[in-house]
Amino acid sequence: MAYDIHQLLEAMIENGASDLHLHVGRAPSLRVSGSVVSIEGAALTPEDTEALVQSITPPEQLERLKRDGGCDYGFSFHKKARFRVNVYRGKGVLGMVLRLIPAKMFTLEQLRLPPMIKDLLRRPRGLILVTGPTGSGKSTTLASMIDWLNQNEDGHIVTIEDPIEYYHAHKNCVVTQREVHNDVPSFAAGIRSALRQDPDVILIGEMRDLETIEAAVSAAETGHLVFGTLHTTGAARTVDRILDAFPAGARDQIRVQLASSIVAVISQCLLRTTDDKRVAAYEIMIRTDGIAAKIRENKTFQITSDIETGASRGMRTLDADLLALFNQGIIPEEEVFNYAQDSEMMRQRIKGGAAR
C-alpha cells in the first residue's frame, strides 16, 4: 500500500504523538507517551520512504540531502501543526523523523519553572544556557522564555535556529528569526550579523562548536542577553563542556570571561508521569560570587554543592527535583532512577521517606 504523508500526520495529531518515524522495513511508527508503536499496515519499502520524503522536502533541502546525506528543516501542516523534520540516508535508503512542535506556547508556570526565572529574563546582559539530551524539551523551554520576554519587555529579539521551530509574532518586542543554511550560513555568522542589528536578546539554537561558543560568550559580555543550548546534563558538566571546547592555552582566559558573563544554567530532562504524560525535571544553577570563583579557579566539580545550598536563591539539583516529583506522585520510582545523578543517595532518600 502507498502511504500518504498527510494521513500519517493526521494520525500523529489524533494520537497525541510527539514523533513520526518512517524507516524502511517497518510500518510507520508513532512515539506516544515515550513508547514507539507501529501503525497497522505494510512495512515501508525504499520507494515508499523516497516518495514520502519527496512529497514535503523543499528542493534546496533535497540538494543538501544529496550532498551531505541528511538535512533538517521546519514544515507546516496547513494551520494544524508545525514539525521539525530530519531526513537521513542509512544503508543506502532514506529515512525520516518528524517531531511535532506544539502550536501553543507553554507558560513558564506550566513548565514548572520557578518565579525567579523571570528575574533572570529581565537581566540586561549575560549568558543563560538551557541544556539536556536530545528530546528533553530545551526548544520548548526556550520558546516559552522568548515568548515571556516578547510579552513583558520591549526591545529587539534575534533568534538563530537550525531549523526555526516555534514562530514568534511581534508583540511588545520586534522579533527577527533567522534559519541557518537558509538565511545565514552558520550559527557563528548569525551571531556576528545579529550584533549589527541592534539586538537586546539573542537566542542561539545550538552552541555546537568553538566558533559559536566564542561568539556567544563575547555577545553576552558586550551587553546582550544571550540564550544558548548544549547537549549536556548538569550545570557543572555544562561549564566543563564549554571550557573543553577551547585549546588548553586559551582556557584561563575563557574561565574569566565565563565566570563574569554566565547568568544561569537550566539543565532538564523529560520524564514519563504516572498517568503516561510528560513532565520536565530541572537542575537550576544561578551565578553567585562563589560559583563565579569556582569557574575562574577551575573547581567546577564543587558547583553542585553550591546548588544544593542555594535553594533560597531559586537553585535546585536535578536529584532534588526528581525527588520532589516522586513525592508528589507525579513520576514513578523507575523514572527517578533512570535520571538520578546519584542513584545510591536517591535510593536511601526514597527509603527514608517510606520509613517515615
Sine and cosine of phi, psi and omega as CSV:
sin_phi,cos_phi,sin_psi,cos_psi,sin_omega,cos_omega
0.00,0.00,0.56,-0.83,0.05,-1.00
-1.00,-0.02,0.76,-0.64,0.01,-1.00
-1.00,-0.02,0.56,-0.83,0.04,-1.00
-0.95,-0.33,0.80,-0.60,-0.08,-1.00
-0.87,0.49,-0.58,0.82,-0.03,-1.00
-0.93,0.36,-0.60,0.80,0.06,-1.00
-0.92,0.40,-0.61,0.79,0.02,-1.00
-0.91,0.41,-0.62,0.78,0.02,-1.00
-0.93,0.35,-0.60,0.80,0.08,-1.00
-0.88,0.48,-0.69,0.73,0.01,-1.00
-0.89,0.46,-0.61,0.79,0.02,-1.00
-0.89,0.46,-0.74,0.67,-0.01,-1.00
-0.91,0.43,-0.71,0.70,-0.02,-1.00
-0.88,0.48,-0.59,0.81,-0.07,-1.00
-1.00,-0.02,0.04,1.00,0.01,-1.00
0.91,0.42,0.55,0.83,-0.03,-1.00
-0.99,0.16,0.54,-0.84,0.06,-1.00
-1.00,-0.01,-0.46,0.89,-0.07,-1.00
-0.61,-0.79,0.47,-0.88,0.13,-0.99
-0.85,-0.52,0.83,-0.56,0.00,-1.00
-0.95,-0.30,0.78,-0.62,0.04,-1.00
-0.86,-0.52,0.98,-0.22,-0.06,-1.00
-0.81,-0.59,0.67,-0.74,0.07,-1.00
-0.87,0.49,0.68,-0.73,0.05,-1.00
1.00,-0.03,0.01,1.00,0.02,-1.00
-0.59,-0.81,0.54,-0.84,0.08,-1.00
-0.90,0.43,0.43,-0.90,0.05,-1.00
-0.77,0.64,0.66,-0.75,-0.12,-0.99
-0.82,-0.57,0.60,-0.80,0.02,-1.00
-0.92,-0.38,0.62,-0.78,0.17,-0.98
-0.99,-0.11,0.91,-0.41,-0.02,-1.00
-0.83,-0.56,0.85,-0.53,-0.03,-1.00
0.78,0.63,0.63,0.78,0.09,-1.00
1.00,-0.02,-0.31,0.95,-0.02,-1.00
-0.98,-0.19,0.59,-0.81,0.02,-1.00
-0.99,-0.14,0.87,-0.50,-0.02,-1.00
-0.79,-0.61,0.67,-0.74,0.00,-1.00
-0.99,0.15,0.57,-0.82,0.11,-0.99
-0.99,0.16,0.29,-0.96,0.01,-1.00
-0.95,0.32,0.72,-0.69,0.02,-1.00
0.50,-0.87,0.05,-1.00,-0.05,-1.00
-0.96,0.27,0.42,-0.91,0.09,-1.00
-0.91,0.42,0.57,-0.82,0.00,-1.00
-0.95,0.32,0.65,-0.76,0.10,-1.00
-0.99,-0.13,0.25,-0.97,0.09,-1.00
-0.83,0.56,-0.59,0.81,0.01,-1.00
-0.92,0.39,-0.61,0.79,0.03,-1.00
-0.87,0.49,-0.78,0.62,-0.07,-1.00
-0.91,0.41,-0.61,0.79,0.02,-1.00
-0.88,0.47,-0.68,0.74,0.01,-1.00
-0.90,0.43,-0.65,0.76,0.00,-1.00
-0.91,0.41,-0.67,0.75,0.04,-1.00
-0.89,0.46,-0.74,0.67,-0.05,-1.00
-0.88,0.47,-0.50,0.86,-0.12,-0.99
-0.94,0.34,-0.39,0.92,-0.05,-1.00
-0.79,-0.62,-0.14,0.99,-0.11,-0.99
-1.00,0.04,0.81,-0.58,0.00,-1.00
-0.89,0.45,0.46,-0.89,-0.06,-1.00
-0.81,0.58,-0.66,0.75,-0.04,-1.00
-0.92,0.40,-0.49,0.87,0.05,-1.00
-0.97,0.24,-0.55,0.84,0.08,-1.00
-0.89,0.46,-0.57,0.82,0.07,-1.00
-0.91,0.42,-0.70,0.71,0.02,-1.00
-0.89,0.46,-0.66,0.75,0.03,-1.00
-0.86,0.51,-0.70,0.72,0.00,-1.00
-0.91,0.42,-0.64,0.77,-0.06,-1.00
-0.98,0.20,-0.70,0.71,-0.17,-0.99
-0.96,-0.28,-0.17,0.99,-0.03,-1.00
0.99,0.10,0.10,0.99,0.02,-1.00
-0.12,-0.99,0.31,-0.95,0.07,-1.00
-0.38,-0.92,0.39,-0.92,0.04,-1.00
-0.78,-0.62,0.63,-0.78,0.07,-1.00
-0.32,-0.95,0.23,-0.97,0.08,-1.00
-0.99,-0.16,0.51,-0.86,-0.08,-1.00
-0.61,-0.79,0.80,-0.60,0.03,-1.00
-0.99,-0.15,0.74,-0.67,0.00,-1.00
-0.97,-0.24,1.00,-0.08,-0.12,-0.99
0.75,0.66,-0.73,-0.68,0.07,-1.00
-0.95,-0.31,0.21,0.98,-0.11,-0.99
-0.99,0.12,-0.64,0.77,-0.12,-0.99
-0.26,-0.97,0.25,-0.97,0.09,-1.00
-0.80,-0.60,0.57,-0.82,-0.08,-1.00
-0.78,-0.63,0.54,-0.84,0.23,-0.97
-0.99,-0.13,0.79,-0.61,-0.14,-0.99
-0.89,-0.45,0.72,-0.69,0.17,-0.99
-0.86,-0.51,0.83,-0.56,0.07,-1.00
-0.92,-0.39,0.67,-0.74,-0.05,-1.00
-0.57,-0.82,0.36,-0.93,0.10,-1.00
-0.95,-0.30,0.77,-0.63,0.04,-1.00
-0.60,-0.80,0.73,-0.68,-0.07,-1.00
0.80,0.60,0.52,0.85,0.09,-1.00
0.99,0.12,0.00,1.00,0.01,-1.00
-0.84,-0.54,0.26,-0.97,-0.05,-1.00
-1.00,-0.02,0.54,-0.84,0.16,-0.99
-0.71,-0.70,0.30,-0.95,-0.04,-1.00
-0.50,-0.86,0.66,-0.76,0.09,-1.00
-0.80,-0.60,0.78,-0.63,0.04,-1.00
-0.90,-0.43,0.80,-0.61,0.06,-1.00
-0.96,-0.29,0.76,-0.65,0.01,-1.00
-0.97,0.25,0.81,-0.59,0.10,-0.99
-0.99,-0.12,0.88,-0.47,-0.04,-1.00
-0.81,0.59,0.69,-0.73,-0.05,-1.00
-0.94,0.34,-0.52,0.86,-0.09,-1.00
-0.97,-0.23,0.72,-0.69,0.09,-1.00
-0.94,0.33,0.67,-0.75,0.14,-0.99
-0.99,0.14,0.52,-0.86,0.14,-0.99
-0.98,0.19,0.28,-0.96,0.04,-1.00
-0.88,0.47,-0.57,0.82,0.01,-1.00
-0.92,0.39,-0.65,0.76,0.02,-1.00
-0.90,0.44,-0.47,0.88,0.02,-1.00
-1.00,0.10,-0.01,1.00,-0.01,-1.00
0.94,0.33,0.41,0.91,0.06,-1.00
-0.99,0.13,0.66,-0.75,-0.08,-1.00
-0.93,0.36,0.39,-0.92,-0.06,-1.00
-0.84,0.54,-0.52,0.85,-0.06,-1.00
-0.92,0.40,-0.23,0.97,0.07,-1.00
-0.84,0.54,-0.58,0.82,-0.01,-1.00
-0.89,0.46,-0.55,0.83,0.06,-1.00
-0.90,0.43,-0.61,0.79,0.03,-1.00
-0.91,0.41,-0.63,0.78,-0.04,-1.00
-0.93,0.37,-0.33,0.94,0.01,-1.00
-1.00,0.06,-0.05,1.00,-0.01,-1.00
-0.89,0.45,0.63,-0.78,-0.02,-1.00
-0.97,0.23,-0.34,0.94,-0.04,-1.00
-0.41,-0.91,0.25,-0.97,0.07,-1.00
0.84,-0.54,0.04,-1.00,-0.11,-0.99
-0.89,-0.46,0.86,-0.51,0.09,-1.00
-0.92,-0.39,0.86,-0.51,-0.04,-1.00
-0.95,-0.32,0.75,-0.66,0.12,-0.99
-0.93,-0.37,0.88,-0.47,-0.15,-0.99
-0.80,-0.60,0.26,-0.97,0.02,-1.00
0.46,-0.89,0.21,-0.98,0.01,-1.00
-0.93,0.37,0.21,-0.98,0.07,-1.00
-0.83,0.56,0.70,-0.72,0.03,-1.00
0.99,0.16,0.27,0.96,-0.03,-1.00
-1.00,-0.07,0.01,1.00,0.07,-1.00
1.00,-0.07,0.28,0.96,-0.01,-1.00
-0.86,0.52,-0.71,0.71,-0.04,-1.00
-0.88,0.47,-0.61,0.79,0.00,-1.00
-0.92,0.40,-0.69,0.73,0.02,-1.00
-0.89,0.46,-0.73,0.69,0.00,-1.00
-0.90,0.44,-0.67,0.74,0.01,-1.00
-0.87,0.49,-0.64,0.77,0.00,-1.00
-0.93,0.38,-0.61,0.79,0.05,-1.00
-0.91,0.41,-0.71,0.70,0.02,-1.00
-0.89,0.45,-0.64,0.77,0.01,-1.00
-0.90,0.43,-0.64,0.77,0.03,-1.00
-0.89,0.46,-0.71,0.70,0.05,-1.00
-0.87,0.49,-0.67,0.74,-0.04,-1.00
-0.89,0.46,-0.53,0.85,0.00,-1.00
-1.00,0.04,-0.49,0.87,-0.20,-0.98
-0.92,-0.39,-0.23,0.97,0.03,-1.00
-0.85,-0.52,0.08,-1.00,0.16,-0.99
-0.81,-0.58,0.36,-0.93,-0.03,-1.00
0.61,-0.79,-0.29,-0.96,-0.03,-1.00
-0.88,-0.48,0.86,-0.51,0.05,-1.00
-0.97,-0.26,0.79,-0.61,0.08,-1.00
-0.89,-0.45,0.81,-0.59,0.09,-1.00
-0.92,-0.38,0.62,-0.78,0.05,-1.00
-0.83,-0.56,0.92,-0.38,-0.18,-0.98
-0.72,-0.69,0.35,-0.94,0.03,-1.00
-0.56,-0.83,1.00,-0.02,-0.10,1.00
-1.00,0.02,0.03,-1.00,0.16,-0.99
-0.92,0.38,0.77,-0.64,-0.03,-1.00
-0.97,-0.26,-0.94,0.34,0.02,-1.00
-1.00,0.03,0.73,-0.69,0.10,-0.99
-1.00,0.02,0.74,-0.68,0.02,-1.00
-0.93,-0.38,0.86,-0.51,0.09,-1.00
-0.98,0.22,0.37,-0.93,0.11,-0.99
-0.94,0.34,0.83,-0.56,0.09,-1.00
-0.89,-0.46,-0.94,-0.34,0.10,-0.99
-0.97,0.25,-0.38,0.92,-0.01,-1.00
-0.96,-0.28,0.37,-0.93,0.26,-0.97
-1.00,0.06,0.77,-0.64,-0.03,-1.00
-0.87,-0.49,0.83,-0.55,0.08,-1.00
-0.93,-0.37,0.85,-0.52,0.02,-1.00
-0.91,-0.42,0.81,-0.59,-0.05,-1.00
-0.83,-0.56,0.68,-0.73,-0.05,-1.00
-0.96,-0.27,0.78,-0.63,0.05,-1.00
-0.88,0.47,0.65,-0.76,-0.02,-1.00
0.99,0.12,-0.52,0.85,0.03,-1.00
-0.99,-0.10,-0.76,0.64,-0.07,-1.00
-0.98,-0.20,-0.38,0.92,-0.10,-0.99
-0.45,-0.89,0.58,-0.81,-0.13,-0.99
-0.95,0.32,-0.47,0.88,-0.05,-1.00
-0.40,-0.92,0.22,-0.98,0.06,-1.00
-0.87,0.49,-0.73,0.68,-0.05,-1.00
-0.88,0.48,-0.68,0.73,0.04,-1.00
-0.90,0.44,-0.60,0.80,0.02,-1.00
-0.90,0.44,-0.63,0.78,0.02,-1.00
-0.92,0.39,-0.73,0.68,-0.01,-1.00
-0.86,0.51,-0.65,0.76,0.02,-1.00
-0.92,0.39,-0.65,0.76,-0.03,-1.00
-0.86,0.51,-0.59,0.81,-0.04,-1.00
-0.90,0.44,-0.31,0.95,0.04,-1.00
-1.00,-0.09,0.10,1.00,-0.07,-1.00
-0.94,-0.34,0.35,0.94,0.02,-1.00
0.80,0.60,0.81,0.58,-0.03,-1.00
-1.00,0.07,0.45,-0.89,0.21,-0.98
-0.98,-0.21,-0.59,0.81,-0.05,-1.00
-0.76,-0.65,0.70,-0.71,0.07,-1.00
-0.81,-0.58,0.80,-0.59,0.09,-1.00
-0.95,-0.31,0.79,-0.62,0.00,-1.00
-0.93,-0.38,0.91,-0.42,-0.10,-0.99
-0.83,0.55,-0.58,0.82,0.02,-1.00
-0.38,-0.92,0.80,-0.60,0.05,-1.00
-1.00,-0.07,0.99,0.14,-0.22,-0.97
-0.98,-0.20,-0.13,0.99,-0.02,-1.00
-0.54,-0.84,0.18,-0.98,-0.09,-1.00
-0.86,0.51,-0.69,0.73,-0.05,-1.00
-0.87,0.48,-0.67,0.75,0.01,-1.00
-0.93,0.37,-0.70,0.72,0.00,-1.00
-0.88,0.48,-0.70,0.71,0.03,-1.00
-0.85,0.52,-0.73,0.69,-0.04,-1.00
-0.90,0.43,-0.61,0.79,-0.01,-1.00
-0.92,0.40,-0.73,0.68,-0.01,-1.00
-0.90,0.44,-0.66,0.75,0.01,-1.00
-0.89,0.45,-0.67,0.74,0.02,-1.00
-0.90,0.44,-0.63,0.77,0.02,-1.00
-0.92,0.40,-0.58,0.81,0.00,-1.00
-0.94,0.34,-0.51,0.86,-0.14,-0.99
-1.00,-0.08,0.38,0.92,0.17,-0.99
0.99,-0.16,0.48,0.88,0.05,-1.00
-0.80,-0.60,0.51,-0.86,0.13,-0.99
-1.00,0.02,0.88,-0.47,-0.11,-0.99
-0.89,-0.45,0.77,-0.64,0.10,-1.00
-0.95,-0.30,0.65,-0.76,0.05,-1.00
-0.53,-0.85,0.28,-0.96,0.04,-1.00
-0.82,-0.57,0.50,-0.87,0.11,-0.99
-0.65,-0.76,0.48,-0.88,0.03,-1.00
-1.00,0.02,0.88,0.48,0.01,-1.00
-0.82,-0.58,0.33,-0.94,0.05,-1.00
-0.88,-0.48,0.83,-0.56,0.03,-1.00
1.00,-0.06,0.55,-0.84,-0.06,-1.00
-0.91,0.41,-0.72,0.69,-0.05,-1.00
-0.88,0.48,-0.69,0.73,0.00,-1.00
-0.91,0.42,-0.55,0.84,0.02,-1.00
-0.90,0.43,-0.73,0.69,0.03,-1.00
-0.87,0.48,-0.70,0.71,0.01,-1.00
-0.88,0.48,-0.64,0.76,-0.02,-1.00
-0.88,0.47,-0.65,0.76,0.03,-1.00
-0.91,0.41,-0.73,0.69,-0.02,-1.00
-0.89,0.45,-0.64,0.76,-0.04,-1.00
-0.92,0.39,-0.33,0.94,0.01,-1.00
-0.94,0.33,-0.32,0.95,-0.07,-1.00
-1.00,-0.09,0.51,-0.86,0.10,-1.00
-0.89,0.46,0.46,-0.89,-0.12,-0.99
-0.79,0.62,-0.65,0.76,-0.06,-1.00
-0.93,0.37,-0.30,0.95,-0.05,-1.00
-0.98,-0.18,-0.06,1.00,-0.16,-0.99
-0.94,0.33,-0.58,0.81,0.03,-1.00
-0.87,0.50,-0.67,0.74,-0.01,-1.00
-0.92,0.40,-0.70,0.71,-0.04,-1.00
-0.93,0.36,-0.51,0.86,0.08,-1.00
-0.86,0.51,-0.70,0.71,0.01,-1.00
-0.90,0.44,-0.71,0.70,-0.01,-1.00
-0.89,0.46,-0.71,0.70,-0.05,-1.00
-0.92,0.39,-0.65,0.76,0.00,-1.00
-0.86,0.50,-0.57,0.82,-0.03,-1.00
-1.00,0.05,-0.44,0.90,-0.12,-0.99
-0.99,-0.14,-0.41,0.91,-0.09,-1.00
-0.94,0.33,0.71,-0.70,0.05,-1.00
-0.98,-0.20,-0.73,0.68,-0.06,-1.00
-0.31,-0.95,0.42,-0.91,0.20,-0.98
-0.84,-0.54,0.83,-0.55,0.07,-1.00
-0.92,-0.40,0.95,-0.31,-0.04,-1.00
-0.96,-0.27,0.73,-0.69,-0.13,-0.99
-0.66,-0.75,0.36,-0.93,0.17,-0.99
-0.65,-0.76,0.40,-0.92,-0.07,-1.00
-0.96,-0.29,0.81,-0.59,-0.14,-0.99
-0.89,-0.45,0.42,-0.91,0.12,-0.99
-1.00,0.10,0.73,-0.68,0.00,-1.00
-1.00,0.01,0.15,-0.99,0.00,-1.00
-0.91,0.41,-0.37,0.93,0.05,-1.00
-0.96,-0.26,0.46,0.89,0.11,-0.99
0.88,0.47,0.56,0.83,0.15,-0.99
-0.94,-0.33,-0.34,-0.94,-0.02,-1.00
-0.77,-0.64,0.59,-0.80,0.06,-1.00
-0.59,-0.81,0.56,-0.83,0.03,-1.00
-1.00,-0.08,0.62,-0.79,0.18,-0.98
-0.93,-0.37,0.56,-0.83,-0.13,-0.99
-0.79,-0.61,0.55,-0.83,0.36,-0.93
-0.94,-0.33,0.75,-0.66,-0.05,-1.00
-0.83,-0.56,0.88,-0.48,0.10,-0.99
-0.93,-0.38,0.77,-0.64,0.06,-1.00
-0.89,-0.46,0.75,-0.66,-0.06,-1.00
-0.86,0.52,0.78,-0.63,0.16,-0.99
-0.82,-0.57,0.14,-0.99,0.05,-1.00
-0.87,0.50,-0.62,0.79,0.00,-1.00
-0.90,0.43,-0.69,0.72,0.01,-1.00
-0.93,0.38,-0.65,0.76,0.04,-1.00
-0.87,0.50,-0.66,0.75,0.01,-1.00
-0.90,0.44,-0.64,0.77,0.00,-1.00
-0.92,0.40,-0.59,0.81,0.05,-1.00
-0.92,0.39,-0.71,0.70,0.00,-1.00
-0.88,0.47,-0.62,0.79,-0.11,-0.99
-1.00,-0.04,0.18,0.98,0.03,-1.00
0.87,0.50,0.68,0.74,0.03,-1.00
-0.87,-0.50,0.70,0.71,-0.07,-1.00
-0.89,0.46,-0.41,0.91,0.00,-1.00
-0.90,0.44,-0.26,0.97,0.01,-1.00
-1.00,-0.06,-0.06,1.00,-0.07,-1.00
-0.89,0.46,-0.62,0.79,-0.05,-1.00
-0.84,0.54,-0.62,0.79,-0.01,-1.00
-0.92,0.39,-0.56,0.83,0.09,-1.00
-0.91,0.42,-0.62,0.78,0.02,-1.00
-0.91,0.42,-0.67,0.74,-0.02,-1.00
-0.87,0.49,-0.56,0.83,-0.04,-1.00
-0.99,-0.11,0.09,1.00,-0.08,-1.00
-0.97,-0.25,0.40,0.92,-0.06,-1.00
-0.86,0.51,-0.57,0.82,-0.04,-1.00
-0.91,0.41,-0.37,0.93,0.04,-1.00
-1.00,-0.04,-0.02,1.00,0.00,-1.00
0.99,-0.17,0.12,0.99,-0.01,-1.00
-0.99,0.12,0.41,-0.91,0.10,-0.99
-0.39,-0.92,0.53,-0.85,0.12,-0.99
-1.00,0.07,0.35,-0.94,0.04,-1.00
-0.87,0.49,-0.68,0.74,-0.03,-1.00
-0.89,0.45,-0.62,0.79,0.03,-1.00
-0.90,0.43,-0.62,0.78,0.00,-1.00
-0.95,0.33,-0.63,0.78,0.07,-1.00
-0.87,0.50,-0.70,0.72,-0.01,-1.00
-0.90,0.44,-0.66,0.75,0.02,-1.00
-0.89,0.46,-0.68,0.73,0.02,-1.00
-0.90,0.43,-0.63,0.78,0.02,-1.00
-0.92,0.40,-0.72,0.70,-0.03,-1.00
-0.91,0.42,-0.45,0.89,0.05,-1.00
-1.00,0.09,-0.02,1.00,0.00,-1.00
0.97,0.23,0.28,0.96,-0.07,-1.00
-0.99,0.12,-0.60,0.80,-0.01,-1.00
-0.84,-0.55,0.52,-0.85,0.03,-1.00
-0.97,0.23,0.28,-0.96,-0.07,-1.00
-0.86,0.51,-0.62,0.78,-0.06,-1.00
-0.90,0.43,-0.51,0.86,0.05,-1.00
-0.92,0.38,-0.57,0.82,0.05,-1.00
-0.85,0.53,-0.75,0.66,-0.07,-1.00
-0.97,0.25,-0.40,0.92,0.07,-1.00
-0.91,0.42,-0.51,0.86,-0.14,-0.99
-0.87,-0.49,-0.11,0.99,-0.05,-1.00
-0.89,0.46,0.65,-0.76,0.07,-1.00
-0.97,0.24,-0.58,0.82,0.00,-1.00
-0.81,-0.59,1.00,0.03,-0.12,-0.99
-0.89,0.46,-0.62,0.79,-0.05,-1.00
-0.91,0.40,-0.72,0.69,0.03,-1.00
-0.88,0.47,-0.64,0.77,0.00,-1.00
-0.90,0.43,-0.65,0.76,0.02,-1.00
-0.86,0.50,-0.69,0.73,0.00,-1.00
-0.91,0.42,-0.66,0.76,-0.03,-1.00
-0.93,0.36,-0.62,0.79,0.06,-1.00
-0.91,0.41,-0.68,0.73,0.03,-1.00
-0.89,0.46,-0.69,0.72,0.02,-1.00
-0.87,0.49,-0.65,0.76,0.03,-1.00
-0.91,0.41,-0.62,0.79,0.01,-1.00
-0.92,0.39,-0.59,0.81,-0.04,-1.00
-0.91,0.41,-0.60,0.80,0.01,-1.00
-0.93,0.36,0.00,0.00,0.00,0.00
